[in-house]
Amino acid sequence: MSESDYFKKFKQIPENYSLPEALDFPFYYTPHELAEFAANQLQEELSKTNFNHDFGIEKKERNGAIGKMFGVLVVQNKNGDLGYLKAFSGKLGERNWHEGFVPPVFDLLEKDGFFKTEEKYLNELNKQIEKLENDPIRKIKEDEYTKLNSETLKQLSDFRLYLKKEKKTRAEIREKEKEKLEDTDYQCLIEKLKKESISQQIEYKKLNKELNHILANKKEELLKFEHEIESLKKVRGEKSNALQDKIFDQYTFLNQAKESKSLLEIFKETIFEKPPAGAGECAAPKLFQYAFQNDLTPICMAEFWWGMSPDSEIRVHKNFYPACRGKCEPILKHMLGKSKVSQNPLNTQSVVNELEIIYEDEWIVAVNKPPEFLSVPGKQMTDSVLTRLQLKYPDATGPLLVHRLDMSTSGILLAAKDKDIHKALQNQFIKRKVEKVYRAVIERKPKKLEGTIDLPLTLDFLDRPKQKICFEEGKKAITTYKFLKSVKKGSLIEFQPLTGRTHQLRIHAAHHLGLNSPIVGDDLYGMKEKRLYLHAQKLRFIHPISKKNIIIECPENFV
């Protein structure tokens, strides 16, 4: 296909637009107006096209529906014309390729490709394994072995009880006859009882040997099936791993200088060492690959979600999202290595002249942490609440900060001037004896005006630092909430986290099983604003020295 099959030239573009000086940092950005313009055109097209895929738009029950990530890349061709490319992540309607969307970096589903041949062989192995596992004779042998094993254990257990009873009887005889019999006769009795004990032990060992021999023969009949199954599984595993490596080797990515690297080469330099499943199938790498292959200059890009959210992650229909970290960051690091890319905005933070102290005594200090200001120093930024307190209280001992707040969250942050006080206060946090109250503005009014959210959380390893819902491996996370009033940007909510998981309030607000409404300004789980409208408004704890109930309050200032 020619460039015109994929490059969609703008017929009309926003007035008074200006081209960006550099590509946006792909993992944290606000889409440029040209990227938004292109995304709106694609969304209009999506609303009219049937891809044989159920996006679940406006559905309440899933029933197999799932949304999909789409992306647009605004580019300029050699003639200076502006237009855009479009792509989707993964497969769409069981196809890797749809008309007008840039092709995959490598098409796994190519009819005569090696993947289809190898997949057919693996499917045959799966059928053989399934046939053996469901063989009725195997089931009979398995039941026979289970029954015989149970009978064997019972027989041996009964015999041990018999031996125990006989031993007790002999002891009673010895005790009873000790005073009655002469020494010679008593010694004869002892010898007789000893021989009887030995005889019974020999009888038990003989029975144990015979029963276990029969059991072993029965197990051997079953193991003939198990060995064959394990052998086939081993072959399947080896073939599957070899196929996966072969596939990864086919995914080769260009940068603007047309330098090429395979997935295996790219991920060898990461902590993963091997690419995770689905790496290279996201929209962003597909878009840049096609642009670099065809000498199109990337200008700006945007990715958005179309359809129903997955159960674990938070994805809102039509919302823009950055590229994922786990799969895309290593790939895009190579692909954009020769391009001009903006700095990571997260490496800059609010300029704070002086921290506001809202409570202080001889042992404790509490500050009102500003939004977009670190609690503790980061890799790139050293200014933080902790470093400011260390300068202000150079004689303080111990770690100072008793707890932390997300960089984007404002409000009460508690510190101790003494390591023993720090330990006592932190112990109250650990044992959940500290009452924490937050205020937040969410985008919509909740259906229930108050209630409890119980959704377990775990780290999304492929998209750090995001968290996700996981009912199998997630840690317990419970939040109570109460609607306070309607405000200009949405609804003012009071949250009380009963556990202290990372991003707990943000996830519980945004997830469709929670309040189904992101906190305003949540750049991870909602839409970016000038700030995150989340504030630690109140702390109640027991003073380690006075033992008095201390309540610290700091009103929210969402302006």
C-alpha atoms as one frame of an Amber mdcrd trajectory, in Angstrom:
protein
   0.000   0.000   0.000   1.143   3.552  -0.684   1.643   6.377   1.816  -1.821
   7.721   0.950  -3.436   4.556   2.341  -2.244   5.464   5.836  -1.298   9.162
   5.804  -4.519  11.108   6.196  -3.855  14.672   5.138  -5.653  17.374   7.113
  -8.272  19.020   4.942  -8.946  21.583   7.616  -6.884  22.360  10.712  -7.439
  24.557  13.782  -6.836  28.249  13.240  -3.773  29.942  14.723  -2.168  26.613
  15.608   1.576  26.407  16.240   3.745  23.344  15.819   5.321  22.045  19.026
   9.073  22.492  19.373   9.515  18.850  20.395   7.583  15.619  20.727   5.736
  15.288  24.016   7.287  13.073  26.672   5.172   9.974  25.840   4.552   8.842
  29.425   3.165  12.100  30.806   1.703  14.811  28.604  -1.327  16.865  27.645
  -2.174  16.250  23.970  -1.328  19.078  21.611  -4.309  20.747  19.876  -3.359
  19.096  16.547  -3.269  15.643  18.183  -6.656  16.306  19.800  -8.010  17.448
  16.437  -6.807  14.221  14.790  -8.153  12.122  17.692 -11.595  13.742  17.338
 -11.637  12.851  13.629 -10.723   9.235  14.425 -13.374   9.044  17.154 -15.989
  10.255  14.698 -14.865   7.525  12.295 -14.941   4.860  15.057 -18.530   5.743
  15.951 -19.583   4.878  12.372 -17.454   1.775  11.711 -18.111  -1.876  12.560
 -14.898  -3.749  13.337 -16.639  -6.973  14.431 -15.641  -6.047  17.986 -17.926
  -5.300  20.933 -16.554  -2.140  22.575 -19.362  -2.164  25.155 -20.182   1.533
  24.696 -23.196   2.430  26.872 -23.383  -1.167  28.150 -23.887  -1.844  31.864
 -23.096  -5.579  31.772 -19.838  -6.756  30.201 -20.945 -10.003  28.469 -17.650
 -10.188  26.576 -17.415  -6.469  25.769 -14.093  -4.644  26.196 -12.733  -1.292
  25.045  -9.574  -0.707  23.057  -6.723   1.818  23.038  -6.359   3.840  19.840
  -3.653   6.298  18.893  -2.997   9.077  16.406   0.354  10.504  15.345   0.395
  13.881  13.623   3.145  13.830  10.977   4.553  15.956   8.183   5.510  14.421
   4.838   8.355  15.446   2.502   6.097  17.974   0.770   5.424  19.727   4.065
   1.823  18.508   4.249   0.385  17.901   7.724  -1.741  14.872   8.421  -2.025
  11.977  10.800  -1.580   8.232  11.124  -3.888   6.036  13.182  -3.366   2.755
  15.034  -4.949   0.450  17.609  -3.295  -1.630  20.315  -3.213  -5.416  19.979
  -5.826  -7.101  17.818  -9.169  -5.664  16.762 -11.977  -8.022  15.753  -9.441
 -10.904  15.744  -7.364  -9.083  13.136  -3.990  -7.327  13.300  -4.696  -5.155
  10.295  -7.632  -2.958   9.282  -7.901  -0.667   6.285  -6.477   2.783   6.941
  -4.708   1.804  10.189  -0.930   1.457  10.105   0.211  -2.182   9.852   1.603
  -4.100  12.817   5.378  -4.164  13.233   5.109  -7.914  12.688   1.902  -9.666
  11.614   1.500 -12.784  13.738  -1.700 -13.686  11.934  -0.176 -13.782   8.433
  -1.785 -16.772   6.739   1.398 -18.476   5.466   3.711 -17.202   8.217   5.752
 -19.417  10.566   3.555 -18.526  13.560   0.478 -20.159  12.040   2.473 -23.341
  11.281   3.991 -23.483  14.770   0.659 -22.618  16.368  -0.955 -25.550  14.533
   1.708 -27.909  15.931   1.237 -26.549  19.480  -2.524 -26.943  19.153  -2.013
 -30.599  18.183   0.140 -31.100  21.290  -2.596 -29.496  23.399  -5.152 -31.882
  21.934  -2.949 -34.906  22.709  -2.417 -33.713  26.294  -6.113 -33.031  26.753
  -6.980 -36.470  25.334  -4.617 -38.212  27.761  -5.809 -36.147  30.726  -9.438
 -37.009  29.957  -8.809 -40.677  29.032 -11.477 -42.766  30.875  -8.933 -45.541
  31.567  -6.682 -42.964  33.265  -9.640 -41.898  35.380 -10.321 -45.541  36.357
  -6.656 -46.076  37.264  -6.636 -42.835  39.241  -9.762 -43.846  41.196  -8.367
 -47.355  41.819  -5.104 -45.923  43.126  -6.893 -43.382  45.351  -9.146 -46.106
  46.801  -6.276 -48.583  47.335  -4.114 -45.889  48.922  -6.925 -45.032  51.354
  -7.449 -48.738  52.199  -3.704 -49.265  52.683  -3.432 -46.328  55.064  -6.433
 -47.612  57.060  -5.077 -51.171  57.334  -1.694 -49.952  58.534  -3.304 -47.478
  60.934  -5.535 -50.241  62.372  -2.538 -52.530  62.800  -0.589 -49.775  64.614
  -3.539 -49.332  66.989  -3.527 -53.123  67.555   0.234 -53.007  68.324  -0.299
 -50.146  70.749  -3.068 -52.068  72.517  -0.904 -55.231  72.725   2.008 -53.237
  74.114  -0.233 -51.824  76.839  -1.511 -55.348  77.657   2.056 -56.691  78.001
   2.948 -53.816  80.309  -0.029 -54.634  82.498   0.950 -58.337  82.597   4.506
 -57.472  83.580   3.295 -55.214  86.379   0.721 -57.737  87.598   3.038 -60.781
  87.639   6.093 -58.979  89.035   5.125 -59.552  92.670   3.600 -63.029  92.140
   6.337 -64.916  90.253   9.771 -66.011  91.331  12.653 -64.261  89.606  13.345
 -67.174  87.234   9.703 -67.515  86.224   9.361 -63.720  85.854  12.401 -63.564
  83.551  10.862 -66.331  81.423   7.672 -64.288  81.191   9.652 -61.163  80.164
  11.417 -63.131  77.426   8.116 -64.546  76.160   6.538 -61.075  76.029   9.594
 -59.673  74.214   9.398 -62.425  71.549   5.703 -61.713  71.148   6.449 -58.001
  70.602   9.165 -58.778  68.027   6.860 -61.189  66.226   4.120 -58.575  65.968
   6.609 -55.937  64.703   7.798 -58.362  62.020   4.203 -59.050  61.078   3.568
 -55.271  60.726   6.657 -54.753  58.558   5.640 -57.684  56.358   2.118 -56.274
  55.930   3.508 -52.782  55.245   5.835 -54.167  52.563   3.121 -56.255  50.879
   0.549 -53.456  50.833   3.004 -50.843  49.544   4.207 -53.245  46.847   0.616
 -53.659  45.613   0.134 -49.853  45.850   3.368 -49.196  43.924   2.253 -51.508
  41.102  -1.079 -49.721  40.935   0.708 -46.323  40.885   2.990 -47.510  38.084
  -0.092 -48.202  35.939  -1.211 -44.608  36.530   2.280 -43.148  36.003   2.408
 -44.522  32.449  -0.208 -41.882  31.633   1.457 -39.169  33.765   4.906 -39.715
  32.208   3.453 -39.433  28.721   1.562 -36.250  29.680   4.660 -34.691  31.303
   6.771 -35.604  28.279   4.316 -33.889  25.930   4.119 -30.849  28.238   7.913
 -30.585  28.241   8.003 -30.638  24.435   5.184 -28.067  24.366   7.064 -25.786
  26.764  10.305 -25.981  24.774   8.503 -25.364  21.467   6.472 -22.524  22.963
   9.563 -20.765  24.382  11.451 -21.183  21.102   8.472 -19.809  19.175   8.178
 -16.841  21.540  11.861 -15.963  21.062  11.482 -16.337  17.290   8.474 -14.006
  17.366  10.291 -11.410  19.487  13.188 -11.529  17.041  10.812 -10.576  14.198
   9.766  -7.391  16.001  12.428  -4.904  14.941  12.006  -1.207  15.640  13.507
   1.819  13.914  14.440   5.226  15.249  14.564   8.438  13.232  18.112   7.586
  12.096  16.736   4.226  10.836  18.806   2.305  13.390  17.123  -1.030  14.077
  16.775  -3.103  17.261  14.784  -6.247  17.961  12.528  -6.703  20.997  14.997
  -9.199  22.465  17.850  -6.676  22.147  15.745  -3.865  23.624  14.516  -5.779
  26.682  17.846  -7.461  27.364  18.935  -4.108  28.829  15.961  -3.919  31.238
  15.088  -5.567  34.565  12.626  -7.776  32.639  15.441  -9.209  30.454  12.755
 -10.715  28.213   9.838  -8.824  26.617   6.459  -9.158  28.369   3.550 -10.621
  26.393   2.090  -8.102  23.956   5.211  -5.925  23.791   5.396  -4.149  20.430
   1.644  -4.419  19.825   0.669  -1.077  21.371  -0.446   1.841  19.209   2.537
   4.149  19.870   5.333   1.837  18.572   3.231   0.977  15.503   2.752   4.668
  14.693   6.406   5.667  15.061   7.557   2.559  13.151   5.454   3.455  10.124
   6.508   7.121  10.288  10.236   6.295  10.386   9.902   3.653   7.649   8.255
   6.189   5.337  10.285   9.312   6.147   7.378  11.058   7.845   8.341  13.533
  10.564   6.467  12.975  13.871   4.949  16.167  15.282   2.734  15.105  18.206
   0.650  12.144  19.280  -2.246  11.138  21.500  -3.715   7.846  22.657  -7.277
   7.434  23.894  -9.540   4.673  25.214 -12.635   3.724  23.250 -15.336   1.682
  24.998 -15.894  -0.166  28.273 -13.137  -0.185  30.888 -11.348  -3.425  31.829
 -12.165  -4.772  35.308  -8.703  -4.277  36.804  -7.519  -0.980  35.269  -9.249
   2.388  35.005 -10.032   3.420  31.461 -12.712   5.988  30.613 -14.329   6.152
  27.196 -12.680   8.875  25.038 -10.163   9.875  27.741  -6.533  10.392  26.717
  -3.822   8.226  28.276  -0.015   8.153  28.093   1.932   5.185  26.731   2.311
   2.269  29.153   5.605   2.002  31.013   6.237  -1.750  31.168   5.765  -2.622
  27.507   6.389   0.677  25.707   9.024   2.573  27.694  12.032   0.422  26.640
  10.810   0.356  23.014  10.142   4.107  22.773  13.436   4.874  24.519  15.133
   3.347  21.470  12.660   4.624  18.859  12.752   8.243  20.072  16.446   8.234
  20.981  17.339  10.283  17.902  14.301  12.572  18.082  13.764  15.804  19.972
  11.550  14.933  22.957  10.353  17.199  25.772  11.608  16.598  29.299   9.532
  14.571  31.725   7.179  17.129  33.370   7.219  15.023  36.543  10.847  16.066
  37.023   9.632  19.579  37.807   7.552  20.517  40.829   5.850  23.500  42.398
   8.082  26.275  43.681   7.420  26.551  47.415   8.850  29.491  49.318   8.069
  28.352  52.839   6.138  25.449  54.329   3.049  26.369  56.337   3.280  24.933
  59.858  -0.195  24.196  61.226   0.746  22.498  64.529   3.900  22.381  66.610
   5.004  21.452  70.112   8.239  20.247  71.682   7.975  16.794  70.061   5.746
  17.058  66.992   5.291  19.316  63.960   2.609  19.177  61.251   2.786  21.035
  57.932   0.331  21.788  55.148   2.027  20.113  52.182   1.402  22.009  48.932
   0.137  20.105  45.871   2.771  18.898  43.386   5.457  18.935  46.079   7.339
  15.813  47.202   7.064  14.374  50.705  10.594  12.922  50.431  13.386  13.550
  47.886  13.123  11.766  44.518  15.752  10.647  42.003  15.553  13.858  39.984
  14.198  16.323  42.570  15.744  16.843  45.991  13.469  19.592  47.342  10.798
  18.065  49.567   8.990  18.397  52.884  11.593  16.144  54.505  14.597  18.152
  53.295  12.913  21.413  54.395  12.255  19.978  57.880  15.818  18.679  58.155
  17.075  22.207  57.501  14.591  23.753  59.933  15.261  21.231  62.736  18.944
  20.245  62.417  19.024  18.810  65.967  16.018  16.532  65.461  16.747  12.810
  65.758  15.087  10.006  63.845  13.440   9.839  60.401  11.156  12.897  61.053
   8.256  12.151  58.653   5.777   9.733  60.196   3.828   9.102  56.960   3.719
  10.363  53.361   1.351  11.929  50.870   1.431  11.527  47.068   3.267  14.345
  45.325  -0.017  15.634  43.861  -1.955  15.496  47.165  -1.991  18.484  49.515
  -2.686  18.673  53.239  -1.553  17.538  56.678   1.812  15.832  56.923   2.969
  14.804  60.392   6.588  14.707  61.592   8.329  13.826  64.858  11.379  15.631
  66.253  12.546  12.608  68.228  13.083   9.000  67.075  11.125   7.543  70.025
   8.181   9.851  69.297   8.460   8.883  65.634   8.299   5.182  66.519   5.265
   5.702  68.796   3.366   7.717  66.195   4.216   5.367  63.345   2.999   2.475
  65.464  -0.400   4.197  65.699  -0.501   4.457  61.886   0.486   0.798  61.473
  -2.208  -0.349  63.921  -4.760   1.922  62.192  -5.431   3.941  65.326  -5.006
   7.246  63.497  -8.168   8.787  62.061  -7.451  10.234  58.605  -9.963  12.403
  56.765  -9.525  13.631  53.193 -11.544  16.041  51.097 -11.763  15.622  47.331
 -13.722  16.894  44.375 -14.885  14.146  42.031 -16.246  14.733  38.544 -19.798
  13.437  39.132 -22.240  13.046  41.999 -22.119   9.490  43.391 -25.240   7.306
  43.063 -25.125   6.572  46.801 -24.417   9.636  48.933 -22.379   7.652  51.472
 -21.013   4.172  51.833 -17.966   1.900  51.967 -15.686   0.856  49.108 -13.833
  -2.466  49.504 -11.605  -3.082  46.477  -8.182  -4.802  46.860  -5.184  -3.105
  45.229  -1.889  -4.214  43.752   0.875  -2.566  41.733   0.446  -2.624  37.954
   3.941  -3.953  37.179   3.624  -3.138  33.489   2.546   0.453  34.078   4.241
   1.776  37.219   3.435   3.704  39.395  -0.207   2.912  38.664  -2.146   0.527
  40.887  -4.939  -1.783  39.785  -7.794  -3.808  41.264  -6.929  -7.473  41.810
  -9.247  -9.779  43.746  -6.758 -12.684  43.633  -3.496 -11.098  44.820  -4.402
  -7.538  45.824  -4.001  -6.183  49.362  -7.155  -5.264  51.269  -8.157  -1.632
  50.741 -11.230  -0.110  52.436 -12.528   3.468  52.205 -15.634   5.091  53.626
 -17.018   8.142  51.847 -19.710  10.795  52.229 -21.076  13.316  49.735 -20.842
  16.825  51.220 -22.142  19.200  48.524 -22.094  20.082  44.841 -19.334  22.506
  43.795 -18.315  24.205  40.560 -16.112  21.348  39.325 -18.252  18.449  40.559
 -18.984  16.970  43.992 -17.130  17.586  47.251 -16.549  14.229  48.958 -15.189
  13.329  52.393 -13.046  10.173  52.375 -11.824   8.126  55.324  -9.280   5.476
  54.314  -9.372   2.589  56.797  -6.276   1.141  55.127  -3.328   3.013  53.657
  -2.623   1.627  50.183  -0.851   3.602  47.456  -3.362   5.617  45.353  -6.217
   4.062  47.365  -8.551   7.075  47.262  -7.759   7.831  43.636  -8.542   4.265
  42.498 -11.623   3.884  44.735 -13.022   7.112  43.304 -12.272   6.393  39.642
 -12.976   2.651  39.309 -16.389   1.613  37.992 -16.832  -0.689  41.010 -16.106
   2.278  43.295 -17.586   5.755  42.773 -17.035   5.502  39.006 -15.924   9.140
  38.990 -12.233  10.187  39.032 -10.962  12.873  41.362 -10.737  16.119  39.418
  -7.195  16.666  38.137  -6.139  13.019  38.529  -3.560  12.679  35.758  -3.181
   8.916  36.348  -6.775   7.727  36.560  -8.756  10.628  35.138  -8.107  13.917
  33.344  -5.240  16.304  34.041  -6.073  19.721  35.560  -4.028  22.489  37.157
  -3.875  20.333  40.321  -5.230  17.154  41.886  -8.294  18.046  43.963  -7.365
  15.785  46.892  -6.468  17.180  50.325  -5.570  15.577  53.678  -7.948  17.631
  55.809  -7.856  16.083  59.298  -5.704  13.859  61.544  -6.649  12.514  64.962
  -4.130  10.611  67.098  -2.954  10.111  70.701  -0.022  12.283  71.726   2.814
   9.914  72.795   3.818  12.171  75.729   0.640  13.835  77.032  -1.605  10.881
  76.011  -4.183  13.471  74.983  -6.402  13.149  71.935  -4.872  15.494  69.315
  -6.965  16.714  66.396  -5.256  18.654  63.603  -7.397  20.213  60.893  -6.419
  22.001  57.704  -9.247  23.240  55.436  -9.007  22.453  51.725  -8.291  25.338
  49.381  -9.295  24.115  45.928  -8.731  27.275  43.926
